């Protein structure tokens, strides 16, 4: 009888969970392999070319490495190990994994969406996307500090005492610009290779000051204001450096106005996301938003050093001309003129920045004065005299939401208006702001006040974006940081002046709207003619809008 027929009946039948037994009558020399429980398809017996098959007629697998392995015995079951006891750990593990995936997926999807948006149109390759993400961190941290300070300075005291505290806060906001224009701006101009370190230093300073504020914000004492002053100085220094490095990270397919719009819009979105977080943290105590700000700024500290190296390099940047409205001679004549060598060696200064930049500064000053005026005038007016049929909290919230929505809309429109020059955009927003304030002065009600707040937000965003684009276009890189510092000083002083008027003005709605219209009218008279003339003449520089 062949060996195959003799061996087949001797194979024992196995069931799941039982160890294999060696075949007693297996002839010498016939290979046999036994593995762990459950691997019934690994038994192989070949004699004279005959190979065992499974129940379906398929040949069983052969593993030459394990043919001589001894049988593996199953460990004896312990008392109490039943079906349920063996499955509980696996079920708990699967539930935990599912819960972890459910918690992880929304933030991961949000992060991927933000990364796709910030790195679109070549911004990821140029480094503009990382700068946008850093600005989002900066805006979120500033919002958390603002929530903590606002609850202490304004909302926690009566109106009369609040006016004094707000006036002191306005005086404090002027102090940073005493340093920015003559000190910080020129200092950063002289160290153009340390822009990443400068932004990281601004993040570190605010992280430490947030911890210092957490100890003073509970009682609202005078020690609160020096720390708040330091936060403002660091915040403005960061904004100046960030504006100065945008041209170094500009992708080929994105204009300066659009790049500024994307960065500003990302900051507004981060501010909106941080506001409810800060309000929730404030429920645990006024110091908790400051703890959150500390954590956010620490993240920004490390993120600043991930910016590309061209942030610290001026290689390839062309020297711009200061006077955009001055006729340029032919290249050959300019090159061979007697004063060419002397003029080429002169360091550009800030005595003139061109007519377009000057008129843009005047227009922005009037718009920022309106913004500061409305911020404080409406804050006190609506606290004492809410809008018709509404409470004080709802009225303040409605105006704040309208202003924030308008700011976001203006930023989005700035990215969309790529075919228009910055001068035309600034002249248009002045006309829009003037029309809205005049209508509100004639007919003061809920709709017109809300419209004025929204228009102020739109106009402030568009005017600021256009002015930044003009400075980035017309001012040389060697003094660009100083130009941004001086422009920030001028517009912030205008904001403080408008806010001071809003504090002392009688709380009469129509009177306030008329004063706001006067602020815009003064700026329009001083700047619109020059802006339109510069737009008609054109500029030797490439369009940036």
C-alpha positions in Angstrom: 0.0 0.0 0.0 1.4 3.4 -0.8 2.6 5.5 2.0 0.2 8.3 1.2 -2.8 6.0 1.7 -1.3 4.7 4.9 -0.6 8.1 6.5 -3.8 9.9 5.7 -6.1 8.1 8.1 -3.6 8.5 11.0 -3.8 12.3 11.0 -5.9 13.2 14.0 -8.9 15.5 13.8 -8.3 18.9 15.5 -10.6 21.4 16.8 -10.0 25.1 17.6 -8.2 25.6 20.9 -6.6 22.1 21.0 -2.9 21.4 20.7 -1.6 19.3 17.8 -0.5 15.7 18.5 2.4 14.0 16.7 1.4 11.2 14.4 2.3 8.0 16.2 2.7 5.8 13.2 4.5 8.3 11.0 7.3 6.5 9.1 10.8 7.7 9.7 12.0 10.3 7.3 8.5 11.7 6.6 8.5 15.5 7.4 6.1 16.7 9.9 5.6 20.3 11.2 3.4 21.5 14.0 2.8 25.1 14.8 0.7 27.1 17.2 -3.0 26.5 17.8 -5.1 27.5 14.8 -2.6 26.9 12.0 -4.0 23.6 10.7 -3.0 24.4 7.1 0.7 24.3 8.0 0.8 20.4 8.4 2.8 19.0 5.5 3.5 15.4 4.6 5.3 14.5 1.4 6.3 10.9 0.5 7.1 9.8 -3.0 5.7 13.0 -4.6 2.3 12.8 -2.8 1.3 16.0 -1.0 -1.5 16.4 1.6 -4.4 18.7 0.7 -7.0 20.5 2.8 -10.7 19.9 2.7 -11.1 22.0 -0.5 -8.4 20.1 -2.4 -5.8 22.8 -2.2 -2.2 21.8 -1.4 -1.2 22.7 2.1 1.6 25.3 2.7 5.1 24.2 3.5 7.4 26.2 5.6 10.9 24.8 5.4 12.1 26.8 8.4 9.6 25.4 10.8 9.4 21.7 9.6 11.4 20.5 12.5 9.9 22.8 15.1 8.5 21.0 18.2 4.8 21.2 19.0 3.8 24.4 20.8 1.6 23.6 23.8 -1.3 25.9 24.8 -1.1 27.4 28.2 -3.7 26.1 30.5 -6.7 28.3 31.0 -7.0 30.0 34.3 -10.0 29.7 36.5 -12.6 32.3 35.6 -11.3 32.9 32.0 -14.5 32.6 30.1 -15.7 34.1 26.8 -16.7 37.4 28.3 -13.5 37.8 30.3 -11.3 37.3 27.2 -13.1 39.9 25.1 -13.5 42.8 27.5 -9.9 44.2 27.1 -10.3 44.1 23.3 -13.6 45.8 23.3 -12.3 48.5 25.7 -9.3 49.0 23.5 -11.4 49.4 20.3 -13.7 51.9 22.0 -10.7 53.9 23.2 -9.2 53.9 19.8 -12.5 55.0 18.2 -12.9 57.8 20.7 -9.3 58.9 20.0 -9.9 59.0 16.3 -13.1 60.9 16.7 -11.4 63.5 18.9 -8.4 63.8 16.7 -10.0 64.0 13.3 -11.8 67.4 13.5 -8.6 69.3 14.7 -6.5 67.5 12.2 -8.9 68.3 9.4 -9.1 71.9 10.5 -5.3 72.1 10.5 -5.0 70.6 7.0 -7.6 73.1 5.8 -5.7 76.0 7.3 -2.5 74.8 5.8 -4.1 74.5 2.3 -5.5 78.0 2.5 -2.4 79.7 3.8 -0.1 77.8 1.3 -2.2 78.3 -1.8 -0.9 80.1 -5.0 2.8 79.5 -4.2 2.6 80.9 -0.7 3.9 77.6 0.7 7.0 77.6 -1.5 7.8 81.3 -0.9 7.3 81.2 2.9 4.3 83.6 2.9 2.1 80.7 4.2 4.3 80.3 7.4 4.2 84.1 7.9 0.4 84.0 7.7 0.2 81.2 10.3 2.5 83.1 12.6 0.3 86.2 12.3 -2.7 84.0 13.2 -0.9 83.0 16.4 -0.1 86.6 17.1 -3.7 87.8 16.6 -5.1 85.1 18.8 -2.7 86.0 21.7 -3.5 89.7 21.4 -7.2 88.9 21.5 -6.8 86.9 24.7 -4.9 89.8 26.4 -7.5 92.3 25.1 -10.3 90.3 26.7 -8.5 90.3 30.1 -7.8 94.0 29.9 -11.2 95.1 28.7 -13.0 93.3 31.6 -10.8 95.1 34.1 -10.6 98.6 32.6 -14.1 99.1 31.2 -16.8 96.7 32.1 -16.0 96.2 35.8 -16.5 99.8 36.9 -19.2 102.5 36.6 -19.3 104.8 33.6 -17.7 107.8 35.3 -14.7 105.8 36.6 -14.5 103.9 33.3 -13.9 107.2 31.5 -10.9 108.0 33.6 -9.5 104.5 33.2 -10.0 104.6 29.4 -8.4 108.0 29.2 -5.3 106.6 31.1 -5.3 103.7 28.7 -5.3 106.0 25.7 -2.3 107.9 27.1 -0.5 104.6 27.6 -1.2 103.6 24.0 0.8 106.6 22.8 3.9 105.7 24.7 4.9 102.8 22.5 5.1 105.1 19.5 7.4 107.5 21.2 9.8 104.5 21.0 8.7 103.0 17.7 9.4 106.0 15.4 12.8 107.3 16.6 14.2 104.1 18.1 12.8 100.7 17.1 12.2 101.5 13.4 15.8 102.7 12.7 17.2 99.9 14.9 15.5 97.3 12.8 16.6 99.0 9.6 20.2 98.6 10.8 19.8 94.8 11.5 17.9 93.6 8.4 19.3 90.1 9.0 17.6 89.6 12.3 14.0 89.9 11.4 13.1 86.3 12.6 14.8 86.9 15.9 13.0 90.3 16.2 9.6 88.6 15.7 10.5 85.8 18.1 11.6 88.4 20.7 8.3 90.1 20.4 6.5 86.8 21.1 8.7 86.1 24.1 8.2 89.5 25.6 4.5 89.2 25.4 4.5 85.7 26.8 6.4 87.0 29.9 4.3 90.1 30.2 1.1 88.0 30.1 2.3 86.2 33.2 3.1 89.5 34.8 -0.4 90.9 33.9 -2.1 87.8 35.4 -1.1 88.9 38.9 -2.3 92.5 38.4 -5.5 92.1 36.4 -7.6 90.8 39.3 -7.5 94.1 41.3 -7.0 96.5 38.4 -4.3 98.5 40.2 -1.9 101.0 38.6 0.8 98.3 38.2 -1.4 96.9 35.4 -0.5 99.8 33.0 3.3 99.3 32.8 2.8 95.7 31.8 0.1 96.7 29.3 2.5 99.3 27.9 5.1 96.6 27.3 2.6 94.4 25.6 1.7 97.3 23.2 5.3 98.0 22.4 6.0 94.3 21.6 2.8 94.0 19.5 3.6 97.1 17.4 7.2 96.0 16.9 6.0 92.7 15.6 3.5 94.3 13.2 6.2 96.6 11.8 8.7 93.8 11.2 5.9 91.6 9.7 4.9 94.3 7.3 8.5 94.9 6.3 9.3 91.3 5.4 6.2 90.6 3.3 7.9 91.7 0.0 10.7 89.2 0.7 8.2 86.4 0.8 5.9 87.5 -2.0 5.1 84.7 -4.5 5.1 85.6 -8.2 1.4 85.2 -8.6 0.3 87.3 -5.6 0.3 91.1 -5.5 1.3 93.1 -2.4 -2.3 94.2 -1.7 -3.5 90.6 -2.0 -0.7 89.3 0.2 -1.5 91.9 2.9 -5.2 91.0 2.6 -4.6 87.3 3.1 -2.4 87.9 6.2 -4.9 90.3 7.7 -7.9 88.1 7.0 -6.1 85.1 8.6 -5.5 87.3 11.6 -9.1 88.3 11.8 -10.3 84.7 11.6 -7.9 83.8 14.4 -9.1 86.7 16.5 -12.7 85.6 16.0 -11.8 82.0 17.0 -9.9 83.2 20.1 -12.7 85.5 21.3 -15.1 82.8 22.6 -12.1 80.9 24.0 -11.0 83.9 25.9 -14.6 84.5 27.1 -14.8 80.9 28.3 -11.5 81.2 30.1 -12.6 84.4 31.8 -15.4 82.5 33.5 -12.7 80.8 35.6 -11.1 84.1 36.5 -9.7 87.3 34.8 -6.2 85.8 34.8 -7.0 82.7 32.8 -7.1 84.4 29.4 -3.6 85.6 30.2 -2.5 82.1 30.9 -3.9 81.1 27.5 -2.1 84.1 25.9 1.2 82.9 27.5 0.8 79.4 25.9 -0.1 81.0 22.5 2.9 83.3 22.4 5.2 80.5 23.4 4.0 78.6 20.3 4.6 81.7 18.2 8.2 82.0 19.6 9.1 78.7 18.1 7.1 79.2 14.9 9.0 82.5 14.2 12.2 80.5 13.7 10.6 78.2 11.2 10.3 81.1 8.7 12.5 80.7 5.6 16.0 82.2 5.6 15.1 84.8 3.0 13.3 86.7 5.8 16.8 87.7 7.0 18.3 88.3 3.6 17.9 91.3 1.3 19.5 89.5 -1.6 17.9 90.4 -5.0 15.9 93.4 -3.7 16.0 96.4 -5.9 16.4 99.9 -4.6 13.2 101.8 -5.1 12.9 105.5 -5.9 11.5 107.8 -3.2 9.7 110.2 -5.4 7.1 108.4 -7.5 5.8 111.5 -9.2 9.2 112.7 -10.4 10.1 112.3 -14.0 12.9 109.7 -14.6 15.6 110.4 -17.1 16.6 108.0 -19.7 18.8 105.2 -18.4 21.9 106.2 -20.5 21.7 109.8 -19.5 21.2 109.0 -15.8 24.1 106.6 -15.9 26.6 109.1 -17.4 25.4 112.2 -15.5 28.0 114.0 -13.3 26.2 113.4 -10.1 25.3 109.8 -10.8 28.1 108.2 -8.7 27.5 110.6 -5.8 23.7 110.0 -5.8 24.2 106.2 -6.1 26.3 106.1 -3.0 23.8 108.2 -0.9 21.7 106.2 1.6 18.1 106.9 1.0 16.3 108.9 3.7 12.7 109.6 4.8 12.6 113.3 4.1 10.3 112.5 1.2 8.4 109.3 0.6 6.5 110.4 -2.5 3.2 112.1 -3.0 1.2 108.8 -3.0 2.5 107.6 0.3 2.0 111.0 1.9 -1.6 111.3 0.8 -2.3 107.7 1.8 -1.0 108.5 5.3 -3.3 111.5 5.6 -6.3 109.5 4.4 -5.5 106.7 6.8 -5.2 109.1 9.7 -8.7 110.4 9.1 -10.1 106.8 8.8 -8.3 105.7 12.0 -9.5 108.9 13.8 -13.0 107.9 12.9 -12.4 104.4 14.1 -11.0 105.5 17.5 -13.9 108.0 17.9 -16.6 105.5 17.2 -15.0 102.9 19.4 -15.1 105.0 22.6 -18.1 107.3 21.8 -20.4 104.4 21.0 -19.1 102.3 23.9 -20.2 105.0 26.4 -23.2 106.1 24.4 -24.7 102.6 24.1 -23.9 101.8 27.7 -26.1 104.7 28.8 -28.5 105.0 25.9 -28.9 101.6 24.2 -30.4 101.3 20.7 -34.2 101.3 20.4 -35.8 98.2 21.9 -32.5 96.6 23.0 -30.4 96.4 26.1 -26.9 97.8 26.5 -25.1 94.4 26.1 -27.0 93.6 22.9 -26.4 97.1 21.5 -22.6 96.9 22.2 -22.4 93.4 20.8 -24.3 94.4 17.6 -22.0 97.3 16.9 -18.9 95.2 17.7 -20.1 92.4 15.4 -20.8 94.8 12.6 -17.4 96.4 12.9 -15.6 93.1 12.9 -17.6 91.8 10.0 -16.9 95.0 8.1 -13.2 94.6 8.8 -13.2 91.0 7.5 -15.2 92.0 4.5 -12.8 94.8 3.7 -9.8 92.5 3.9 -11.5 90.0 1.6 -12.4 92.8 -0.9 -8.8 94.0 -0.8 -7.7 90.5 -2.0 -10.3 90.6 -4.7 -9.6 94.1 -6.1 -6.5 93.2 -7.9 -7.1 95.4 -11.0 -7.3 98.7 -9.1 -4.4 100.8 -7.8 -4.1 101.6 -4.0 -4.7 105.3 -4.6 -8.2 104.6 -6.2 -9.1 102.2 -3.3 -8.2 104.8 -0.7 -10.2 107.6 -2.4 -13.2 105.2 -2.7 -13.3 104.2 1.0 -13.1 107.9 2.0 -16.3 108.6 0.0 -18.0 105.5 1.5 -17.2 106.5 5.1 -18.3 110.1 4.5 -21.6 109.0 3.0 -22.4 106.6 5.9 -21.6 109.1 8.6 -23.6 111.8 7.0 -26.7 109.5 6.7 -26.3 108.5 10.3 -26.1 112.1 11.4 -29.3 112.9 9.6 -31.2 109.8 10.7 -29.8 108.2 13.9 -31.3 104.7 14.5 -30.2 101.1 14.9 -29.8 100.5 11.2 -27.7 103.6 10.5 -25.5 103.1 13.5 -24.9 99.5 12.5 -24.1 100.6 9.0 -21.6 103.2 10.2 -19.8 100.6 12.3 -19.6 98.2 9.4 -18.5 100.9 6.9 -15.8 102.0 9.4 -14.5 98.4 9.5 -14.4 98.1 5.7 -12.8 101.4 5.2 -10.1 100.9 7.9 -9.1 97.5 6.4 -9.0 98.7 2.8 -7.2 101.9 3.6 -4.5 100.1 5.7 -3.9 97.5 3.1 -3.5 100.0 0.4 -1.2 102.2 2.4 1.0 99.2 3.3 1.2 98.3 -0.4 2.3 101.8 -1.3 5.0 101.8 1.3 6.2 98.4 0.1 6.2 99.6 -3.4 7.6 103.1 -3.2 9.9 103.1 -0.1 13.4 101.6 -0.4 14.0 98.4 1.6 16.9 100.1 3.5 14.4 102.4 5.3 11.2 100.5 4.9 11.0 99.5 8.5 11.4 103.1 9.6 8.6 104.1 7.1 6.3 101.6 8.6 7.2 102.7 12.1 6.5 106.4 11.3 3.2 105.5 9.5 2.1 103.4 12.5 2.9 106.3 14.8 0.9 108.8 12.8 -2.2 106.6 12.4 -2.1 105.5 16.0 -1.9 109.1 17.2 -4.9 109.8 15.0 -6.8 106.9 16.6 -6.0 108.1 20.1 -7.0 111.7 19.2 -10.3 110.4 17.8 -10.8 108.3 21.0 -10.1 111.3 23.2 -12.8 113.3 21.4 -15.2 110.3 21.8 -14.6 110.3 25.6 -15.3 114.0 26.2 -18.1 114.5 23.7 -21.6 114.7 25.1 -23.5 111.4 24.7 -25.8 112.6 21.8 -26.1 110.2 18.9 -26.6 112.7 16.1 -23.9 115.0 17.4 -21.4 112.1 17.4 -22.2 111.1 13.9 -21.8 114.7 12.7 -18.3 114.8 14.3 -17.4 111.5 12.7 -18.4 112.9 9.3 -16.3 116.0 9.9 -13.2 113.9 10.6 -13.6 112.0 7.3 -14.3 115.2 5.4 -11.1 116.8 6.6 -9.1 113.8 5.5 -10.8 113.7 2.1 -10.2 117.4 1.4 -6.5 117.0 2.2 -5.8 113.8 0.3 -8.3 112.9 -2.4 -7.0 115.3 -5.0 -3.5 114.1 -4.7 -4.5 110.5 -4.7 -6.5 110.8 -7.9 -3.8 112.8 -9.6 -1.2 110.2 -8.8 -3.5 107.5 -10.1 -4.0 109.4 -13.4 -0.3 110.0 -13.9 0.7 106.5 -13.1 3.9 105.4 -11.4 7.3 104.1 -12.6 6.9 101.2 -10.3 4.9 98.1 -11.1 1.3 98.0 -9.9 0.9 96.2 -6.7 -2.9 95.9 -6.4 
